[in-house]
Amino acid sequence: MAVPTAATAAPAKGEDRSTDYKISPGGSKPASPNLTNSRTSFSSIREDDTDLAQTFTSSKVSCYSQQQEQAVSDDESPGTMVSQAQFFAPITQPGSRLHGNWVPADDFKGWKQINVRGRLASRSFGDLASLTLAWEPRPAPIKRRPSKVTGESALESLPLELLSSIINLLLLDIPPNGITKRNMDLMSLLLASKKLHGATLLTLYRQITIPHSRIFQKFLAHVTEHPSLGTLVRRFDFCHFNPTTLFMTASERSQARNLTSGTLLQALELTPHLHEFLAQEHIDDELDAGVLQKLFFNLERVQALDFCGCSCASFRDAFTATICSAEWKQPFGLKRLSLHKCTTLPVAVFEALLPNLPHLTHLDIAGTQVTDTALASLPSSARITHLNIAKCNKLSADAIIDFISTHPAVTQSLVWLSLATDARVHETFDADAITRLLPLLPATLKSLSLKGSSMNQSHIPLLRPLTKHLEELALGRGLGLSDTNGLFVPDVDALGEGGDETDADGDLVMATIDAWEPHTLRYLDLSDMWNGDFDLPTLYNTSGCALLTGQTGPLEVIEVPEDVARRLAKGHAPLTRLGWRVSELGSRTWVVRASAGAGAQDQAQPHDNGSRGWKMGAENWGMRKVPMARAEVGGMYGSYMFARKL
């Protein structure tokens, strides 16, 4: 496929921004005062607070070395005030030079105003004005308004909703490294006034982040002593929990008994208004039948449950016993559920659980043993926007196609869909299944992953309509780099071969180019192009491949396979010349457009940091896990989202 001339033009050079190409696992640099918004998290993957896409580095650059020093000038001549100073000898001894008074010049303003070696302030003498020897009238003292009575300031008079939103800006969602104290600004704000004390308590206790067991023990002690604080809690977040922060061995952790199934159940009893509970694999031993019973059936307001990576035998047995023995008397109000990589849960769990989720909107069951029957049993009243069924090897292609095209829970609401598989192990969608699937996908989709499926050139025309509303697209195996041109530029050669459909002047070709609707893709996953399908010389040849040209804007992130990542690690000078850079994290590598926009007209547009409502707080592209709460990405969730293949 030939690329139009517009596609061969070199991309416009944007603002030069330097960035690190690799994520260093080493210790972070000292924090810089100019990077007050940057925060690090112990043993976690987080998104960096920069304007560049796909940056996860937690390194900081010291700004002390960038401070400009003022030059000291020693060649300044003394002022005239020295020569104009007069000496008055005493009347009794007119010839004495020992006694008497020196009177400074009329323009003398005190010792503090003398320029001494380039510095204005002298530390040796006080100002003569303080000795009542000033020769200029003192300015009238400024009349200050009397301080307001505590509780009547403009800040305290704001409604509680606005005041809480302002105080939330001081909250650290991602805890610092290790056992370092956090939210010290909020702790100081508690002592400012009664009004600020109440609003700050709402902020401190609304979202409880537990990075280690000592924090949990401290929280439990406070809530036990003051039960009213427990009613403020809306989220329990264990995604940053690291069991080795305080104790190196399991025996030490068991002896401390800071976080156990008993203390966790006690904390849940004291937080009756809990909305979100975010767990992960490091606390799956503490999730016994009592805790699960409380989470699923005794917390009426719970909306989101995340058990990412929980797969130990005790969790499997407790979860199976809780779900399979439940009576399900009343509708379950859960809206977001993640069993991501809960690989040990049996089929009976999904067949019992999924039919009883009538209000579900987010479902992540990637890597589980869910079956066709269980997936089809989802209630029709559910309105699922995020569905992750990646690596669900017990699902068939026909059942998935039928579910997506006919089930009321997804036909009009689906925004994020992952059908990815590991092609080296299992293939769910062959070429014929992809041909049947693509025309049935809803127009509401923003992210689609077909990774691991079998594809060919005939699927490009079927994918082209989807690129007009998709922002993320992961392609399967079997395609080449030149095949992707059809997603971004019109196929002029195909029109030229039409014979009767093309007039002598080529008006039909020009009309087709003028009517071409631009794509909306910002992320393209080509990591399945292994075994030579991803050829770097072809990528660098902008006359035959449009990926790195300005024609593909607003595309800004391309994920590459492992073998290509190893070659790029040895050198990527052509990428830099074309306006792209390399970024990697864990086992994933991306080629990222270095400039903000592909054309000069984009310079006047506001910068797009990548945040979207459907990303639930994430800003980078290509997440593998569905977020269950709107929050900053960090901890183990950051690893599952951006550092792992599937």
N, C-alpha and C positions, 0 to 999 in steps of 0.2 A: 504494500500500500504506500503510495507516495504521499509525502507530507506537503501541504501548501507552503508557499514561500514564507508566509507569516510565522509558520512554526519553526523555520530554520533560523530566524533571527535570534541573536544572542539576547538573553534576558537583560532588561535594564538594570544597571547597577544601582542598588539601593544603598542605604546607609550601612557603612562597614561596622559590623559588630563582631568582636572577638569572643570566642567561647571555647571551652574545653571539649574535645572530641570524645573523651572517655571518662567514665565514672571511676574515680579512684576509690578503692575500698579502704584506704588508709584513714588515719585520724584527720579530723577536720581542722582547718586553720583557725586562728583566733578570730573572734567576732569583730567586725568592723563597725564603727559608729554610723557609717553611711549605709549600712545594710540592716537597718532596724527591723525590717519585716521578714528577714530570713530566719528560719528556725530549723534546727536539726532534731532528729528523733533517734533515740538509741535503738540499734538493730532494726532499722526499718528502711523502706523505700518511700521517698516522698517526691512530690513535684517541686521544682525549683521556682522561686519567686522572680522570674525574669520574663522578658518579652519574647524570648525565643521558644519555638515549639520543640517538644521532645527533649527537654533538659531536666535532668533529675539530680544533678550534682548538688551536694551539700557543702562544698568548699566555699570559703569566703575569702575575699581579697582585702587585705589590710589597707586602710586609707591613710594611715599615719605617714607612710612613705610618700604620699602624694600631696602632702601639705606644702604649700609654697612658703619659702623662707624669705623674709624681707632683708634686703642687703643693708648693711650698716656702713654709712658713709663717714669717714674720718677726716675728710678734707674740707669740712664746712668751716668757714671762717666765723670767729666769734661775733655775736650780735653787737649792735651799737650801744645796748644798754650798759655794757661793761665800761666803754669809754666815756659814757655820759654820767656815770656815777660820781658823786661829789663827797669830799671828806670835810667835815667841820671840826676844827680843833677846839678844845675847851678854852673858855675865856681866861681862866687863871693861868693856863700854860699854852699860849698861842703857838709855840714852836714845837710842841710835842706831837709825835706821830703814834705814840702808844695809846694815849687816851683820846677820846673823841667819838664821833659818830659818822658812819658812812650812810649816805642817803642814796637809795637807788634811783635810777633814771625814771622819767615819767612813764615810759612804756613798759616798765618792769611789772610782771604779773605774778610774781611769786616763784619760789624755788621749783615748784612742781612743773612749771612751764618752761624751764630751761632745757634746751636740747643738749643732752650729754651723750656723746658718741652715738648719735642717731636715736636715742631714746628720750622720750619727753618726761618721764617720771623719774625723779631723784629719790632714792631711798635714804639719803643722809640728812635731809632737812624737812621740816614741816612747812606748810604754806604760811607766809607772813600774815595772811588774813586771819588765821586762827590766833595770832598773837596781838590782834587789834591794831595791826600796823598797815591795814589795807588803805589804799588811797583811792579806791573806787567805791561808790555806794553799793551796799549789798542789795541783791535783788529781793523783792518782796517775797516772803514765803508763800509757797503754793498751798492754797486751801483745798484740802482733800475732802471728798465726801465721806461722811461717817460710814463705817462698815455696817452692812446690813445684819440684822439679827439672824442667827442660825435658823435655817428653814425657810427664809424668804428670798434667797438668791434666785437669779433668773434660771439657773440650771435646775434648782430644786423645784421650781414651779412648773416644770415640764410634765406632761402626762407620763404615767408610768411606762406606757408602751414606748414612747420616744426615748425616755431616759434609759430604759433597758437596752434599746438598740444602740445607743451611744456607748454604754458600758460594755456591750458585747464586742466592740472593736478592740478592747484590751484583753480579751480572752484568748488564750493559746489553745487551739484545738490539738496541735501536735506537741506533746510534752518534750522537754529538753533531754539531753543525754543523761543516762544513769539515774541517779537519785537527786539531781539538782533541783532546788526549789523552783517553782513556777508560779505564775499569776501573782507575783508580789505586788504589782500595781493594784490589783483588786483587793488584796489583803489590806493595803494602806487605805483604800477607798472606803472600807468598812468603818473606819474610825472618823470619817469626815463629818457625817451628820446622820440623823435618824432616817431621813428620806433616802439618802444615798446608800445607807446601810441595807435597807429593805430591797432596793433595786439591785444592789450588788449581790445579795444573797440569791436572788432569782438567777442571776447569771452564773454564779459559782456552782449552784446545785442543779441547774437544769440539765447540764450535760456532764456526766461523771466519766472521766477518762482514767483508766487504771493501767499505768505502765509497769507496776510491780506490786507485790503483795503487801508491802508496808503501807502504801497509799490506800489500798482497800481496807486494811485493818484500821487505819486512822479514820477513814470515812465511816466505817461501821460503828466505831466508838462514838463519833459525833452524833450520828443519826439515832443511836440507841439512847444517848443522853438527852437529845432534843428531837423527839419523834416528828415534830412539825416540819423539820427540814426534809424529811423523807418524802413528804407530799409534793415538794418542789421538783423532784427528780423526774426527768423525762427520758433520759438515755443512759444506758450502761454501755461503755465502749471498752472492750478488751482487745482491740486490734493491735494496740501497742504493747501488750503484755509480754514481758520477757522473763521467764522464770529464773534465768541465770544472773539477773542483775544483782540480787542480794545473796543468793545461795547457789553454789556450784554443783551440788549433788542433790538427787531426789530425796535422800534420807534427811538432809538438812532442811529441805523445804517441808517435808512431812512433820518434822519435829517442831518447826516454827508454827504451823497450823494457822497462818494468817489467812490464807485462802483455801477453804475446803468446801465440800458440798454442803456441810452444815452451816458455815458462815455465809456462804452464798445464798442459801435459802433464807437465812435470817435477814439478809439485806433486801431480798425481794419482798419479804413480808413487811418491811418498813418502807417500801416504795410502792404504794398502791396505785399511783397514777403513771406508772412506767409506760412509755410508748415504744421504745426501741431497745433491743438487747442484741449487742453485737459481740459474738464470741469468735474463737478461732482455735486452731489445733492445740495450742499450748494449755488450754484449760478444759479439754474434753474429758479428762478424768474426773473433774469436779461436777460435770453435768450428769447427775444421777437421776433416778426416776422422780424423786421429790422435786428437784429443780425443774425438770421438764414438765411435770404436772402443773406446777405453779405458773410457768411461762405460757403454756398452751390453754389452760382452762380456768385459772384463778386470777388472771389479770385482765380485767374487762376492757381496758383501754390500749392494750398492746397492739401495735400496728406493723412492726418489723422485727423479724427474727433472723439472725445470721449465724449459721453453724459452719462457717467456711473451714474446710480441712479436717473436721472432726471425724475420726475414723477408728478410734481405738475400740477394743472389744467391749469395754464397760459402757461406752457411749452407745454402741450398736445395740447392746442388750437392753439398756434403759430406754432408748428411743423406741425400739420395737415394742417393748412391753407397754409403754405409755400410749402410743398411737393405736396399736392394734386392739387394745382392751378398752379404748374410750367408747363412751355411749353416744357422743355427739348429739345431745338433746337440743341444743340451741345453735343458731348459725354462728359460725366462727368469724370474728371481725378482722382477722389478720389480712393485711394488704400486701406486704412484701416478705417473701420467704426465700432464703438462700441455703441450699444444701450442697453448695459448690465443693466438689471433690470429697463428698461423703461416700466414699467408694464401698463401704462395708454394709450399708443399709440394704436390707432385703427388698424384694419386689413387693411383698405384702405391705410394707410401710407406705409406698406410693399409692397403691390401690386403695388404702384406707384413708390416706390424708388428702390427696388432691381433690376428691369429690366434695370435700367439706370446706372448701375455700371460696365462698361465693363472691367475696369482695377483692379478690387478688388482682394486683396490677404489676408486680415484679416477681418473676419466678426464675431462679437460677438453680438448675439441677444438673449442671455440667459434670460429667464423669461418674454419673450414678447408674443404677440398674433399672431405671424407669422403663416401662414397657409401653407398647402402643395402646393397650387397654387403659392403663393408668393415665396417659396423656389425654386421651379422648374423654376421660371421665371428668375433666374440669367443668365446673358449672357454667352454664350459658350466661349467667349474670356477671361473671368476671369480665373485667376490661383490662387485659394484659397489654402493657406497653413495652415491657422488657422481658424477653424470653431467651434463656441460654440453655440449649440442649446439646452443647458441644460434647463430643466423645461419649455420647450415650449409645453404645454399640448394640443395645437391644431394641432400638427403634429402627423401623424400616422406612425406606424412602416413600413408599406409597402411603403409609400412615401419616407421615409428616406432611406430605403434599395435601392430603385430604383434610388434615387438621387446620393447616394455614389457610386453605381456600374456602372452607365451609364452616368452621367452628365460630360461633358468634363472639367468643371471648377474644379473638384476635383479628378478625376480618376488617374491622374499622378502627383499630386502636394501636396496632403494632408499630413501634418506633425503632426498637433495637432487637435484632435477631441474629443469633449465632448458631449455625449448623456445622461448625467446624469439626473436622476429624483428623486424626493422624493417619495419613495415607500409607505410611509404612506398616501400620498395624491393621487398619480396618478402613473400608470404603463403604459409606452409606449411599452416596449419590453417584451413579454412573452418568455418562453423557446423556442418555435418553431421559433419565430422571431430572437432570438439570434443565433440559429442553422443556419438559412439562411444568417445572416449578417456576421458572422465571416469569412467564406471562401472568401468573396467579398472585404474585407478591403485591401487597397493598401499596398504595401511593403515599401512605403515611410513614413509610420506612425512612430512617435517617442513617442507620448503620446496618450493614449486612455482611456476614462472614460465610463464604462458601469454601473456606480452606479445607483441603483434603479431598475435594470432589474432582471428578474427571471432566475436563472441559476441552473444547476445541474452538476453531475460528468461527463456527456457525453460531456460537453463543454470544459473540460480540454484538450483532444487531439486536439480540434480545436483551442484552445488558444496557444498551445505549439509552432506552427510555428511563431506566432506573437511575442513571447518572444525573438526571435533571432534578432529582430531589434527594438522592443519597449524598451524605457527606463522608461516610466511611465505606470502603468496599474491599473485601479480601477475596482474591481470585484463587481458583483451584489449580491443579497441575495440568499440563498438556498445552499450555499457551506459551508463546514466545514474546519477547519484548516488542517486536514490530506489530504484533497483533493488538497491542493496547492502543495504537494510534486511533483506531476506530472509536474509542471512548471519548476522544478529545477533539478530533478534527474531522471534517467531512471527507468521505471516501470519494475523491474526485475521479480516480481511475475507474471506479465501478460505474460512475455516471457516464464517463466517456465511452465505455464499452456498450452502452445501451443502444447504439445505432439509431433506430427510428425515434427514440425518445430524446435525442439530443439534436438541436438544430445546428446549422452550419456556423453560426456566430457564437455558439457556446452559451446562449442565453440561459438555457436550462441549468447548466453548471453554475453560472453566476447567481441565478435565482436560488439555487439550493444552498450555496454558500451564504447568501444574504439571509436566508430563512433558518440557518443553523442556530439552534438554541444552545447557549453555553451550558456547560456542566456545572455541578455544584460540589464536586469531589474535593476534599481536602486531605484525605488519607487513602493510600492505595497499598494493599498488602500483596506483595509478590514473592513472599517467602517460600511458596511451593514451587518456584521455578528453579529446581535443582537439576543436577546431572547435565549442566551445560545449557539449559534453557535461558538462563540469565547471563548474557554475554556482555562483558564490560565494554569492549570495542563497539558493539552495537549500541549500547547505551550512550556512549560519548559521541556517536555519529548523529548529530542533530538533524542532518538532512534526511535520514531514514527513520529516526526514532524521535518522537516529539516529547518524551517524558521530561527532559531537562530543559526544554525551551519555555519561553514566555507564553506560548500558546496554551499550555496546560494549566495556567492560573485559573482559579485560586488553589490548585493542588500544592501542598507544602510539605508533605511527609510521604516517603516511599519506604516500605519495609522490605529488606533484602534477605535472601537465604544465608545460611551459615557459611557456605563455601565462598560466597561473594564477600561476606564480612571479613573473612580471613585475608582475602586479596586486597580489600580496601585498607586493612590495617597496615599493609606494607607501603601504601602510598595512594593518594587520591588527589593529586595535583589537578587533573582535568576537571574534577568535580568543583574544586575551589574556583577555577577560572570560569566555570559556567554559573557560578553563584550558588553553589550548594555546599553543605558540610555534612560530616558524619557524626552520628550520636548513637551510643549503645548503652544498654543496661541489662545486666544479667545475661541471658541467652538470646537477646533480641538486638538487632541493629537496624537503624533507620538512616536514610539519606534525606536531609532536611534542607528546604530552601532557605538560604541565609538572609535574603532580603524580605521585607515585609510584604511587598506586592510584586506582581510580575510585570507591571507596566508603570509608566510614569504617572498615569492618571490615578494610581492607587496611593500615591504619596500624600494626597490631600485627604484621603479617607481615614477615619479613626482606626487605630490598631486593633486587630482581632486577636485576643489572647487565647482563643480556643474554647472558652467556657461556653457551655450550652445547658439549657434547663434539663435536657434528657441525660446529661452526664452526671448529675447529682453532686456537683462540687469539683469534679475532675476538670482539668484544663488541657491535658495532652490527649493525643489521638491513639486509637487502637487498643482500648482496654479489653481484657479478656474476662473480667468478672463484673457482674452487675452490682452496682452499689446499692445498699439497702437503706442508707441514710444520707441526707445532704450534708456533707462535711468535707474537709480537706483530706486529700489522699495521703495516707501514711501507714506505717507499721506493716504488719503482715498483709493487709489488704493491698497496699501499694505493690508488694512483691507479686501477689496473685494477679493484679491488674496489668502491670507493665513489665515485669522482669522475667516472666515465664512464657514458654511457647504457647501452651494450651492449659 
